[in-house]
Structures are given as C-alpha cells and as structure tokens.
Amino acid sequence: MPPPLGDQALATITDELANQRLDISEVLSAALAILSRIKAGTWVAAVMNEDPSTSRILTSDDSDPAMALYMDAYITSLDQPGRAPTSGLGGQVMAAGTPLMVPSMPIEKLFAITTPASREFFDRYPPPRALETVGLLIAPMRAGGMTLGTLALIDWNTRLKLNEADAEWLQVVADRVAAGVEHVQCHRAAIDRLQRLTAIRNIGLVVASSSDGALIMEIILEQVSRGLGVDAASILLVDEDQAELYSVASTGFRTGWELRLPIGNGIEPSRAGHTHDARSSPGWARQLQRRPGFMREGFQTWHAVSLLAHGRLVGLIEVFHRSTVEVDQEWLGFLDDVGTIAAIAIDGLATRELLRRVDKERGHLSLVPKPALSEVEWRILALVVDGATNREIARQVHLSESAIKFHVRKILDMVRAGNRTELARKVSQLGWL
C-alpha cells in the first residue's frame, strides 16, 4: 500500500532540501517541482522579502505548463519577474497564519476577492484555456513562531475536488518548506553580519592608520559595495562656497561619474545623517535620471546616506544596483554606520589639511624679516591694520593720498603680502605692532 500523499511529499521534500544549496529560490523550486509531480494543479510558493511589503514568488505546474507561464506573466505585471506585493489572498493568509481552502467557486468570484489587478490582467490577457471555476488551497509557511510566506495549490476548473485531508497534509509540507527557508535566511544573515563587521573593521583600520585621502575613499567604497551587495558606489563632498556636492571617488560605474550637484532636493544640512532611497525621495529619483550617463548604467536601486560631522553636512555616500535590492534594517544600519565613519574620516582629512597649510604658512612667516620702516611708515602700517582707508590715513599723517598709496605698496612688497587683509594678518601673527 503506497504511503499517504502527505507523507510521500514530506519525505521526498525533506530528502531533496537536504541536498539543496543555501538559496531560497532553489529551496522553493525543489519543493514545487516535487509537489507538482505528486499532485496536479498550479503550485505557487511565496516568501516575504526583507521588505515585507513584497514577496518572492515561484510557480510550477507539470500537468499544465502553460498555466504556470500565465501565472508568471501575471506576477511580472504586478511588480517584476518573481516578485509581487504581499497582498490579496496570500497576504491575508500570512496575516492570519491559518490555511484557506475554497474547493470550488466561479472564476468571477475569484476576481471579486483578490486585487483589482487580477481582473485587469485577465481581461487584457486571456488565459491559455477557458476557465469557469477555480479551487484554492493556501497554507501559511510557519517557522520559529513566524509566518514566512505561503504555499498554494490552484485547481483550475475544479478537477481535483480539494478537501480537508489536502489542507492537513499541505500545512505539514508548508511548515517543512518554511523550516528550510528559515535555515537559509539564518545562514545568510550570519554571513552578512560577519562580512559587514569585517568591513567596518577594515574601514576603521585604514582611517586610523592612513592620512592618504584617496586610499581611505577607495577602501570605504570597496567595503560598502561588498557589504551591501551593490554594483556601484560613490562619495560626494560639499563645496560650501558653491553650495554643491561634487564627486571625489567612485567604483563600479561603466561610464564616467564626475559630477556636481546643487545641495537641495532633500539633501540639506538639517537632514544630514538621513538615508534617502529612490522610492521615499522622489525628488532625488528625478534628479538621478538627469545625471549624465545614468540611463546607460541601467540602475534600478539607489540609496544614499548624508554625512554629518560636528552638526555640519560634509558629504554623501551613494550606492547603486542594476536590479532590485531587498533592503532591511540591518542593511540600512550598515550603510548608516559606514556613513558615520566616513564623515569622521572626511572631517579628519580636512582638519589635517588645514593644519598642514597653517604649519606651512607659519614656516613662510618665520622667514619674513621685520621690515626697516620709517616712523611715518610704521604709523601708516598701524592704520592699515586698523582698517583705515588711504584717505583716512592721509588726513592723519598729513600726506597726500598718492603718497600713502606709494608707502602702502612699498610695505606690501617688503612684507610679501598680496593685499591689505593679508598684510594685517601677517603683522598680527608676527607681533610687529
């Protein structure tokens, strides 16, 4: 006597999943292939993504491959191949955590209880065969006290006569598949965390040990790209004089990525540290489309984090991907952590450069000899330092403006100053007055 259908499916799926790579799509594909061989109908597996508003969806139907392809086309119309919003009947089952079975209903009623998109797609693209009735059996995939997704059987024209026994064994199988999915998710999460911790460590080491700005930027972009699994990344810094962001480093682009962008459209000093993405920042999404070469890059996903140092916006890190990236809080947290370290590094580089310029200037100042000025010229110099104009100086020392102009030019040359402001600063620093 052959084993009951549920036992047969569970045993076969358990053996098959033990040999699968640690990949959710492969786990689902293996389970659907087995179920499709065991019981006719269109099988659909859905697992919520890191962003639970969308789900990864796979279909299979050995007895009617055309209907599986039709379902794939419908899913693609909702979002993109293999992904759809977590809504409709599947979304309801995930929320309730209990199975749903409708042995038979008119096809029109199916459209009434699902999303309007199903009716629109059916009208625009008729199925490969006439459909009058449909049966549904949807079981939640449960593991670790959570619902991860659903496993569904669609019985077109109600040939299977679904019953409670089917619901019982499918729930057992759905929970077994969920255990396999959870194992993959935990393994993947552990690897991601280790990689991101290593990336933070590598960035911290180079920031602490190097004063080479180009090397620091290169390591930051290399580690953030690897840690987030994105195709490209760039760092932009703030030009305060021009109120612009300009690119200083990039990786992964097929075209040149040198650009300058006005600060605005959501990137403001008051919002520094805020993470922006293509969906929540439509202003930035539109600006991205206008960038030179952006359309040729084929990017589908963009995220950015503003860099804040001492309450001041100093730059922006952007990451790009040519397909959809499923983003969770750990992903965003890693990007934010890298942004914090990058802001500290950029601020430190700016401080070191400022100190270098000051030291260099002090060295030059130490070589400037105290000029041999007449008593009148010392008076003129003091008045220049005080900010007096040539006319005001002329009145006080009783000389013509032309004479004052001559003496000021002479003093500038002797002190090696380019203008009156630089002259006043040098005289004050050298303590000549």
DOBA-383917 format. One record per residue (C-alpha): residue number from 0; residue in one letter; x, z, y. Coordinates in pm, 1 decimal. Layout:
  figu  volum      east        up     north
   NUM      a         X         Z         Y
...
//
This chain:
  figu  volum      east        up     north
     0      m       0.0       0.0       0.0
     1      p     156.7    -107.1     331.2
     2      p     221.4     165.2     589.4
     3      p     -35.1     210.5     867.5
     4      l      15.5     -20.1    1164.0
     5      g     124.8     260.1    1399.1
     6      d     382.2     397.1    1152.9
     7      q     520.1      49.6    1090.9
     8      a     551.5     -23.4    1463.6
     9      l     708.2     315.6    1538.2
    10      a     965.6     289.6    1259.8
    11      t    1064.5     -66.0    1349.7
    12      i    1088.4       7.0    1722.6
    13      t    1291.4     323.7    1660.2
    14      d    1543.4     130.9    1449.9
    15      e    1557.7    -155.9    1697.8
    16      l    1604.9      62.9    2005.1
    17      a    1894.9     241.5    1836.7
    18      n    2082.8     -89.4    1838.4
    19      q    1997.3    -194.2    2194.2
    20      r    2234.1    -186.6    2488.2
    21      l    2163.6      70.8    2757.5
    22      d    1945.3    -159.8    2964.4
    23      i    1577.3    -103.5    3043.8
    24      s    1480.9    -471.3    3026.2
    25      e    1638.3    -503.2    2680.9
    26      v    1459.6    -190.4    2558.7
    27      l    1124.8    -326.6    2677.3
    28      s    1191.9    -677.2    2543.5
    29      a    1280.7    -541.5    2199.2
    30      a     967.0    -325.3    2186.4
    31      l     739.0    -607.9    2299.9
    32      a     888.1    -852.5    2050.1
    33      i     813.6    -613.7    1763.9
    34      l     462.0    -531.9    1883.7
    35      s     381.7    -898.9    1936.4
    36      r     478.8    -974.3    1577.4
    37      i     278.2    -682.1    1439.9
    38      k     -43.7    -733.9    1634.2
    39      a    -176.2   -1046.9    1809.4
    40      g    -253.7   -1039.8    2180.6
    41      t     -67.5   -1044.9    2509.4
    42      w     158.3    -740.3    2540.5
    43      v     266.1    -612.6    2881.6
    44      a     520.3    -335.3    2949.2
    45      a     562.0    -186.9    3296.8
    46      v     819.7      73.1    3408.7
    47      m     823.2     215.8    3758.8
    48      n    1131.8     131.8    3960.2
    49      e    1337.3     379.7    4162.2
    50      d    1093.1     291.0    4438.8
    51      p     772.2     390.9    4252.7
    52      s     559.3     156.7    4461.8
    53      t     687.7    -128.1    4241.6
    54      s     730.8    -168.5    3866.7
    55      r     945.6    -378.5    3637.3
    56      i     712.2    -584.3    3415.1
    57      l     771.6    -783.2    3095.2
    58      t     525.3    -977.3    2876.6
    59      s     518.1   -1114.6    2522.5
    60      d     266.7   -1298.9    2304.3
    61      d     387.0   -1460.1    1982.4
    62      s      38.9   -1580.1    1890.5
    63      d     -29.3   -1743.0    2230.2
    64      p     292.6   -1801.4    2430.8
    65      a     102.2   -1997.3    2698.0
    66      m     -91.6   -1685.0    2796.9
    67      a     231.0   -1484.7    2824.2
    68      l     369.6   -1750.3    3057.6
    69      y      45.3   -1740.2    3254.5
    70      m      79.5   -1363.6    3297.2
    71      d     442.9   -1408.0    3406.5
    72      a     330.2   -1652.3    3673.8
    73      y      64.5   -1407.4    3792.8
    74      i     321.1   -1126.0    3817.0
    75      t     555.5   -1351.4    4013.2
    76      s     275.8   -1431.7    4257.5
    77      l     235.0   -1059.4    4333.8
    78      d     599.0    -999.4    4429.9
    79      q     878.4   -1170.8    4239.8
    80      p     966.1   -1255.1    3877.6
    81      g     946.7    -943.2    3663.8
    82      r     831.5    -714.3    3944.9
    83      a     491.4    -624.5    4088.5
    84      p     329.1    -348.5    4292.6
    85      t     238.4     -33.5    4099.4
    86      s    -135.8     -73.6    4142.5
    87      g    -450.5    -189.5    3966.1
    88      l    -544.6     -55.9    3623.5
    89      g    -183.9       9.1    3527.4
    90      g    -134.8     219.0    3837.3
    91      q    -447.2     418.6    3755.9
    92      v    -324.3     489.3    3402.0
    93      m      15.8     600.2    3534.4
    94      a    -153.7     834.6    3780.7
    95      a    -388.1     981.5    3519.5
    96      g    -133.7     998.3    3235.5
    97      t    -403.1     915.1    2979.2
    98      p    -482.1     590.3    2791.8
    99      l    -751.7     346.5    2897.5
   100      m    -943.2     131.7    2648.0
   101      v   -1214.8    -124.0    2712.9
   102      p   -1289.2    -303.1    2379.7
   103      s   -1475.0    -588.3    2549.4
   104      m   -1605.7    -689.1    2889.6
   105      p   -1690.2   -1014.1    3069.2
   106      i   -1388.6   -1171.1    3237.3
   107      e   -1566.2   -1144.6    3573.2
   108      k   -1581.4    -765.6    3539.3
   109      l   -1202.9    -758.4    3491.9
   110      f   -1160.7    -913.3    3836.1
   111      a   -1401.7    -657.9    3981.7
   112      i   -1193.5    -359.4    3863.7
   113      t    -846.5    -498.5    3930.9
   114      t    -679.4    -604.1    4257.6
   115      p    -824.1    -894.6    4462.7
   116      a    -502.8   -1084.7    4392.4
   117      s    -605.5   -1136.3    4029.0
   118      r    -929.0   -1313.6    4130.1
   119      e    -743.1   -1529.8    4382.8
   120      f    -477.3   -1630.6    4129.5
   121      f    -735.8   -1707.7    3858.7
   122      d    -932.7   -1932.0    4094.7
   123      r    -625.1   -2113.8    4219.4
   124      y    -450.1   -2147.0    3884.0
   125      p    -696.1   -2163.0    3590.8
   126      p    -563.4   -2013.2    3263.7
   127      p    -443.9   -2243.6    2984.2
   128      r    -770.3   -2188.2    2793.1
   129      a   -1128.6   -2089.8    2867.1
   130      l   -1180.3   -1712.6    2894.4
   131      e   -1519.5   -1548.3    2863.3
   132      t   -1441.4   -1189.9    2764.0
   133      v   -1138.5    -963.8    2752.5
   134      g   -1041.7    -637.2    2584.0
   135      l    -788.6    -394.6    2729.5
   136      l    -582.8    -111.9    2584.1
   137      i    -336.3      53.9    2824.2
   138      a    -128.7     355.2    2720.3
   139      p      92.5     555.8    2955.4
   140      m     463.3     578.9    2869.3
   141      r     532.6     953.1    2882.8
   142      a     865.0    1133.8    2852.5
   143      g    1003.3    1458.3    2986.1
   144      g     669.4    1559.8    3130.6
   145      m     652.2    1245.7    3344.0
   146      t     478.0     909.2    3318.6
   147      l     738.7     633.8    3343.6
   148      g     513.6     330.7    3303.0
   149      t     253.3     170.7    3077.0
   150      l     230.4     -29.8    2756.3
   151      a     -71.8    -258.9    2744.2
   152      l    -241.2    -494.1    2498.6
   153      i    -471.3    -766.0    2637.3
   154      d    -720.6    -911.8    2390.3
   155      w    -836.9   -1245.2    2533.6
   156      n   -1192.3   -1335.7    2423.2
   157      t   -1202.3   -1003.8    2228.8
   158      r   -1084.7   -1126.0    1891.8
   159      l    -911.3    -800.9    1790.9
   160      k   -1203.0    -557.1    1815.0
   161      l    -991.9    -276.2    1962.4
   162      n   -1085.5      76.9    1851.2
   163      e    -978.6     441.1    1881.8
   164      a    -728.2     406.8    1599.7
   165      d    -548.0     139.2    1803.3
   166      a    -541.2     371.6    2103.3
   167      e    -391.8     653.1    1893.1
   168      w    -106.1     457.6    1740.9
   169      l     -28.9     269.6    2063.5
   170      q       6.6     600.3    2250.6
   171      v     261.9     720.8    1993.8
   172      v     455.9     394.7    2029.4
   173      a     434.6     403.7    2411.2
   174      d     584.9     753.8    2415.1
   175      r     864.4     642.2    2182.1
   176      v     945.6     347.8    2410.6
   177      a     933.6     586.7    2706.3
   178      a    1195.6     805.8    2537.0
   179      g    1421.6     501.5    2506.9
   180      v    1364.6     412.5    2872.9
   181      e    1434.2     770.6    2981.9
   182      h    1759.7     773.1    2784.1
   183      v    1873.1     456.4    2961.1
   184      q    1773.2     594.8    3300.7
   185      c    1960.3     922.1    3245.8
   186      h    2269.7     741.4    3122.2
   187      r    2260.5     500.7    3416.4
   188      a    2209.5     785.3    3663.4
   189      a    2507.4     976.2    3521.6
   190      i    2731.1     670.6    3553.9
   191      d    2610.8     601.5    3908.8
   192      r    2673.5     960.8    4016.0
   193      l    3023.5     959.6    3870.6
   194      q    3106.8     628.9    4037.9
   195      r    2973.4     749.4    4372.9
   196      l    3159.1    1080.0    4355.3
   197      t    3476.3     885.5    4277.1
   198      a    3406.0     652.2    4570.5
   199      i    3360.9     946.3    4811.1
   200      r    3687.0    1095.8    4683.3
   201      n    3876.5     767.0    4725.3
   202      i    3746.1     719.9    5079.8
   203      g    3830.6    1078.9    5170.1
   204      l    4185.6    1041.6    5038.6
   205      v    4260.4     728.0    5240.2
   206      v    4103.6     874.1    5557.3
   207      a    4312.2    1190.4    5520.2
   208      s    4639.2    1017.0    5434.3
   209      s    4645.6     694.8    5637.2
   210      s    4640.6     601.3    6003.7
   211      d    4602.6     231.2    5918.2
   212      g    4257.2     142.4    6054.4
   213      a    4240.0    -190.6    5867.9
   214      l    4319.0     -22.6    5535.0
   215      i    4063.3     253.0    5594.0
   216      m    3789.5      -2.3    5673.3
   217      e    3881.7    -209.9    5367.2
   218      i    3861.1      89.9    5132.6
   219      i    3530.3     206.3    5281.6
   220      l    3370.5    -136.8    5229.4
   221      e    3515.5    -176.5    4880.5
   222      q    3388.2     163.8    4768.4
   223      v    3045.0     137.2    4929.6
   224      s    2987.7    -208.1    4775.6
   225      r    3081.9     -82.0    4431.4
   226      g    2892.6     246.5    4462.2
   227      l    2569.3      77.9    4575.1
   228      g    2597.4    -235.3    4361.7
   229      v    2557.8    -474.9    4655.3
   230      d    2704.2    -819.1    4718.3
   231      a    2838.1    -773.4    5072.0
   232      a    2904.2    -510.6    5338.3
   233      s    3031.1    -495.0    5694.9
   234      i    3135.3    -243.6    5959.0
   235      l    3046.3    -289.7    6323.6
   236      l    3179.6     -76.7    6609.6
   237      v    3033.1      -2.1    6951.6
   238      d    3168.5    -173.3    7262.6
   239      e    3042.4      73.9    7523.1
   240      d    3137.3    -145.4    7818.5
   241      q    2926.6    -435.9    7690.6
   242      a    2659.4    -224.7    7513.1
   243      e    2723.3    -429.3    7199.4
   244      l    2811.8    -389.9    6835.0
   245      y    3097.7    -611.7    6713.6
   246      s    3219.8    -669.2    6358.6
   247      v    3562.0    -531.2    6263.7
   248      a    3560.4    -561.0    5883.2
   249      s    3352.9    -731.3    5613.4
   250      t    3355.6    -813.5    5242.6
   251      g    3154.2   -1034.9    5007.7
   252      f    3036.1   -1297.8    5257.5
   253      r    3051.0   -1667.1    5176.8
   254      t    3059.1   -1766.0    5543.4
   255      g    3234.7   -1615.7    5843.4
   256      w    3080.8   -1290.1    5959.4
   257      e    3230.5   -1239.9    6304.4
   258      l    2952.8   -1146.6    6544.6
   259      r    2848.8    -938.7    6842.0
   260      l    2502.5    -783.7    6867.8
   261      p    2334.0    -607.6    7159.6
   262      i    2260.8    -241.2    7095.5
   263      g    1884.8    -218.0    7061.3
   264      n    1606.4    -322.8    6823.4
   265      g    1615.8      16.3    6655.2
   266      i    1991.1      82.4    6683.4
   267      e    2006.8     338.0    6963.1
   268      p    2238.0     634.5    7025.8
   269      s    1942.2     871.0    6994.7
   270      r    1875.4     737.1    6643.5
   271      a    2233.0     749.6    6521.5
   272      g    2252.0     855.0    6159.4
   273      h    1917.1     689.0    6083.1
   274      t    1900.9     448.6    5789.1
   275      h    1736.1     111.7    5855.5
   276      d    1615.5    -141.6    5599.2
   277      a    1455.6    -484.2    5605.4
   278      r    1103.0    -352.3    5536.4
   279      s    1092.6     -49.4    5767.6
   280      s    1283.3    -214.9    6055.0
   281      p    1108.9    -549.1    6117.6
   282      g    1289.7    -593.4    6449.2
   283      w    1622.4    -585.5    6272.2
   284      a    1492.7    -810.5    5994.0
   285      r    1408.6   -1076.1    6254.6
   286      q    1747.0   -1031.5    6419.4
   287      l    1917.8   -1080.1    6083.8
   288      q    1751.8   -1419.7    6046.7
   289      r    1906.4   -1529.7    6377.3
   290      r    2262.2   -1444.7    6279.5
   291      p    2496.1   -1741.0    6225.8
   292      g    2523.3   -1825.0    5856.6
   293      f    2269.4   -1565.2    5743.7
   294      m    2027.2   -1814.2    5586.4
   295      r    2310.6   -1977.8    5391.0
   296      e    2408.2   -1639.2    5245.2
   297      g    2072.2   -1603.2    5068.1
   298      f    2039.8   -1229.0    5122.3
   299      q    1717.0   -1063.4    5008.6
   300      t    1805.1    -697.5    5068.0
   301      w    1959.6    -534.0    5375.2
   302      h    2022.8    -170.2    5457.7
   303      a    2226.0     -13.9    5735.2
   304      v    2326.1     332.1    5849.3
   305      s    2419.2     419.9    6206.4
   306      l    2745.0     610.8    6253.0
   307      l    2743.2     925.8    6465.4
   308      a    3043.8    1121.1    6596.4
   309      h    3003.3    1414.4    6837.8
   310      g    2648.4    1304.4    6917.8
   311      r    2762.9     954.7    7008.0
   312      l    2690.0     622.2    6836.5
   313      v    3023.2     473.1    6728.7
   314      g    2919.2     200.1    6487.2
   315      l    2711.9      73.0    6196.3
   316      i    2765.6       6.9    5826.0
   317      e    2551.2    -272.2    5680.5
   318      v    2507.7    -362.8    5314.3
   319      f    2351.8    -684.1    5180.6
   320      h    2238.4    -815.3    4840.8
   321      r    2120.9   -1157.5    4729.2
   322      s    1836.8   -1015.4    4520.0
   323      t    1615.3    -709.1    4539.4
   324      v    1792.0    -373.0    4507.4
   325      e    1584.1     -83.1    4379.2
   326      v    1665.4     199.2    4618.5
   327      d    1615.4     570.7    4552.2
   328      q    1709.6     885.2    4744.1
   329      e    2048.5     913.4    4572.8
   330      w    2130.9     554.9    4671.7
   331      l    2035.9     625.2    5032.8
   332      g    2214.4     961.0    5022.9
   333      f    2538.8     795.5    4912.9
   334      l    2513.1     539.3    5193.3
   335      d    2449.5     820.4    5440.9
   336      d    2747.0    1022.0    5307.2
   337      v    2977.7     722.0    5342.5
   338      g    2843.1     671.1    5693.6
   339      t    2932.7    1030.1    5784.7
   340      i    3288.9     991.6    5655.2
   341      a    3323.2     651.2    5823.6
   342      a    3209.0     794.7    6158.6
   343      i    3467.8    1073.2    6132.8
   344      a    3737.1     821.0    6040.8
   345      i    3647.4     585.8    6326.6
   346      d    3640.0     872.3    6574.6
   347      g    3975.2     993.6    6442.8
   348      l    4128.9     647.5    6475.0
   349      a    4003.8     623.6    6834.5
   350      t    4147.3     967.7    6914.2
   351      r    4486.2     879.3    6762.7
   352      e    4494.9     554.6    6959.3
   353      l    4412.6     741.4    7280.1
   354      l    4688.0     996.0    7215.3
   355      r    4931.6     715.8    7137.7
   356      r    4852.0     548.4    7470.5
   357      v    4884.8     878.4    7657.7
   358      d    5221.1     952.4    7495.5
   359      k    5341.2     602.8    7574.5
   360      e    5226.1     635.7    7934.0
   361      r    5393.9     973.3    7969.1
   362      g    5713.5     819.9    7838.5
   363      h    5690.9     549.3    8102.1
   364      l    5615.2     807.4    8371.4
   365      s    5923.8    1008.4    8282.4
   366      l    6131.4     701.7    8366.5
   367      v    5981.1     668.1    8715.9
   368      p    6224.5     824.2    8967.1
   369      k    6090.8    1016.1    9263.4
   370      p    6090.9     762.9    9549.0
   371      a    6304.4     816.8    9858.2
   372      l    6031.2     805.7   10122.4
   373      s    6043.9     885.8   10487.3
   374      e    5844.3    1176.6   10626.6
   375      v    5579.4     933.6   10754.5
   376      e    5559.2     759.3   10416.8
   377      w    5509.6    1092.1   10239.1
   378      r    5218.8    1160.3   10475.4
   379      i    5076.8     814.9   10400.6
   380      l    5114.0     876.3   10026.4
   381      a    4929.8    1210.6   10053.1
   382      l    4644.5    1046.3   10242.3
   383      v    4623.0     766.7    9981.2
   384      v    4598.6    1028.7    9704.9
   385      d    4316.6    1195.2    9901.5
   386      g    4131.2     861.3    9902.1
   387      a    4171.9     769.9   10271.3
   388      t    4140.3     403.7   10375.3
   389      n    4410.4     215.6   10566.6
   390      r    4208.4     250.0   10888.4
   391      e    4173.5     627.1   10843.1
   392      i    4543.9     663.3   10766.3
   393      a    4638.3     455.4   11073.4
   394      r    4443.5     688.1   11300.7
   395      q    4609.5     998.0   11158.9
   396      v    4973.7     878.4   11164.2
   397      h    4932.5     670.7   11481.7
   398      l    5038.3     336.5   11331.1
   399      s    4863.5       0.2   11310.9
   400      e    4665.5     -95.7   11002.2
   401      s    4916.4    -371.8   10934.3
   402      a    5198.0    -115.8   10930.5
   403      i    5000.1     109.6   10697.2
   404      k    4935.6    -184.1   10464.8
   405      f    5308.9    -258.7   10457.7
   406      h    5400.6     101.4   10376.6
   407      v    5136.3     133.0   10105.2
   408      r    5261.2    -185.4    9937.5
   409      k    5617.6     -51.9    9953.0
   410      i    5514.1     277.4    9792.8
   411      l    5318.6      97.4    9515.9
   412      d    5625.7    -105.8    9428.3
   413      m    5854.7     197.6    9427.0
   414      v    5620.9     398.5    9202.0
   415      r    5541.8      96.1    8979.2
   416      a    5167.2     132.9    9029.5
   417      g    4927.5    -161.1    9021.4
   418      n    4675.1     -19.8    9267.6
   419      r    4588.6     286.3    9474.7
   420      t    4395.6     453.7    9190.1
   421      e    4689.7     425.0    8952.2
   422      l    4922.2     543.2    9228.9
   423      a    4713.6     855.4    9288.9
   424      r    4700.1     930.9    8914.2
   425      k    5075.7     893.1    8865.7
   426      v    5160.7    1102.0    9170.6
   427      s    4928.8    1379.1    9049.7
   428      q    5068.2    1369.4    8694.1
   429      l    5429.1    1377.7    8817.5
   430      g    5355.9    1659.0    9063.4
   431      w    5524.5    1491.6    9362.5
   432      l    5281.3    1642.2    9612.8
//
